[in-house]
Amino acid sequence: MSVQEIQIGDSDPFKVVCGYDLDPGPAEISVYSNLFITNEFNRTYEEHVAGFGEVGWSNAKFFIGLQQLHLLTNSAPHEVIIDSLSMKERCDHFVVGNRTEGYMVKSTGNCFGDPCLALKKGVRFSTFDRDEDGLPDHNLAQEMGFGWWHNSRRPDPFMRYKHLAIWIRRKETEAE
């Protein structure tokens, strides 16, 4: 694992944690790490856009930010791995929309693993102060205690107590 600084296009540089899985190829980038689900991830929409926490391999609580995640997943094809220690979901294509799209999940492509963790295409990012979960009588981000791509399917109530991490990995093209 190492901390790297990257820049995409004319964006400001930002730090990411890179690690290698057992598979050969590009490094995985840790974009969301909540090792011990705490209220630290119960933040405003704007804080999730900018990112928070200190990005580092020893820091278990950070999010690089919705804007940076959008830039990364739109700069080249990426796969996503969502991990909660006892469950894992992997999708071979992952794209997050821009601010005007509510940082919605635009693509997940060919997912396998635990469907409890699945990100659903078309779901916008939701926080306690910007309820985008599609349930008029609920605010799942407020109920669960953290911002996420909550959707109209009721989440596992134990998710609020589990480790939750997102890793992305740039997909290799035939030219590489």
C-alpha positions in Angstrom: 0.0 0.0 0.0 1.2 3.5 -0.7 -0.2 7.0 -0.8 0.1 8.7 -4.2 -0.9 12.1 -5.5 -2.8 12.1 -8.8 -4.2 14.8 -11.0 -6.9 14.2 -13.7 -7.1 16.8 -16.4 -7.1 20.3 -15.0 -8.4 19.3 -11.6 -6.5 20.0 -8.4 -4.2 17.2 -7.4 -5.5 14.8 -4.7 -4.2 11.9 -2.7 -5.2 8.3 -3.0 -4.2 5.0 -1.3 -3.0 2.4 -3.8 -2.8 -1.3 -3.1 -2.4 -4.4 -5.1 -4.8 -7.3 -5.1 -3.6 -10.8 -6.0 -4.6 -10.2 -9.6 -2.0 -8.7 -11.9 -2.6 -5.3 -13.4 -3.2 -1.8 -12.2 -3.3 -0.9 -8.5 -6.6 -0.7 -6.7 -7.4 2.7 -5.3 -9.1 3.0 -1.9 -11.7 5.7 -2.3 -13.9 5.1 0.8 -12.8 3.5 4.1 -15.0 3.3 7.2 -13.3 0.6 9.2 -15.5 1.2 12.2 -18.9 2.6 11.2 -19.1 5.8 13.2 -20.9 9.1 13.0 -17.8 10.5 11.2 -19.5 9.6 7.9 -22.8 11.2 8.9 -21.8 14.4 7.1 -23.4 17.0 4.8 -23.7 16.5 1.1 -21.1 19.2 0.5 -18.6 17.4 2.7 -19.1 14.2 0.7 -18.6 16.2 -2.5 -15.3 17.5 -1.3 -14.1 14.4 0.6 -13.0 14.2 4.2 -10.6 12.5 6.6 -6.9 12.0 6.1 -6.2 9.8 3.1 -3.5 7.3 4.2 -2.9 3.6 4.4 -3.1 3.6 8.2 -6.2 5.8 8.4 -9.4 3.7 8.5 -11.8 6.7 8.0 -11.8 8.7 4.9 -13.6 9.4 1.6 -11.8 10.9 -1.3 -15.0 12.8 -2.3 -17.7 12.5 -4.9 -16.1 14.9 -7.3 -12.8 13.0 -7.3 -14.6 9.7 -7.6 -16.5 11.1 -10.6 -13.3 12.3 -12.2 -11.6 8.9 -11.7 -14.4 6.8 -13.0 -14.9 9.0 -16.0 -11.3 9.3 -17.0 -10.9 5.6 -17.9 -12.9 2.4 -17.4 -12.9 1.2 -13.8 -14.2 -1.8 -11.9 -15.4 -1.4 -8.3 -15.1 -3.6 -5.2 -17.3 -3.0 -2.2 -16.1 -4.8 0.9 -17.7 -5.1 4.3 -15.4 -7.8 5.7 -18.0 -10.6 5.7 -19.4 -9.6 2.3 -18.0 -8.4 -1.0 -19.4 -7.2 -4.3 -17.4 -6.7 -7.5 -18.6 -5.0 -10.6 -16.6 -4.9 -13.8 -17.6 -1.4 -14.8 -18.3 1.5 -12.5 -19.1 5.1 -13.4 -20.3 7.9 -11.1 -22.1 10.9 -12.6 -21.3 14.6 -12.0 -22.7 17.1 -9.6 -25.7 18.0 -11.8 -26.6 14.3 -11.9 -26.4 14.0 -8.1 -23.3 11.8 -8.4 -25.5 9.0 -9.4 -24.3 5.5 -10.2 -24.3 5.6 -14.0 -23.0 2.1 -14.6 -22.1 -1.0 -12.6 -21.8 -3.7 -15.2 -21.6 -7.5 -14.5 -21.7 -7.6 -10.7 -21.1 -10.7 -8.6 -20.9 -11.3 -4.9 -23.2 -10.3 -2.2 -26.2 -8.4 -3.6 -26.8 -6.7 -0.2 -23.9 -4.4 -1.1 -24.8 -3.8 -4.7 -24.9 -0.3 -6.0 -27.9 0.2 -8.2 -27.7 2.0 -11.5 -29.5 5.4 -11.5 -29.3 5.9 -7.7 -28.1 9.3 -6.5 -25.9 9.8 -3.5 -27.9 10.6 -0.4 -27.1 12.3 2.9 -29.1 13.4 5.9 -29.4 16.9 4.4 -30.0 15.8 0.8 -32.4 12.9 0.8 -32.1 11.1 -2.6 -33.1 7.6 -1.7 -36.5 7.5 -3.4 -38.5 6.7 -0.3 -40.8 9.6 0.5 -41.4 8.6 4.1 -37.8 7.8 5.0 -34.3 9.3 4.9 -32.1 6.2 4.7 -28.9 8.2 5.1 -30.2 9.7 8.3 -31.6 6.3 9.5 -28.3 4.5 8.7 -26.1 7.3 9.9 -23.9 7.7 6.8 -24.1 9.1 3.3 -24.3 6.5 0.6 -26.0 5.5 -2.6 -29.0 4.4 -0.6 -31.9 3.2 -2.7 -35.5 2.4 -2.2 -34.6 -1.2 -1.2 -34.3 -1.2 2.6 -30.7 -1.7 3.6 -29.5 -4.4 6.0 -29.8 -2.8 9.5 -26.5 -4.4 10.5 -24.7 -2.3 7.7 -24.4 0.6 10.2 -22.1 -1.6 12.3 -19.8 -3.1 9.7 -16.7 -2.1 8.0 -17.5 -0.6 4.6 -14.9 0.1 1.9 -14.9 0.9 -1.7 -11.9 0.2 -4.0 -11.7 1.0 -7.7 -9.3 -0.4 -10.2 -8.6 0.9 -13.7 -9.4 -1.7 -16.3 -6.7 -2.5 -18.7 -7.3 -2.0 -22.3 -5.9 -4.2 -25.1 -3.2 -1.6 -25.9 -1.8 -1.8 -22.3 
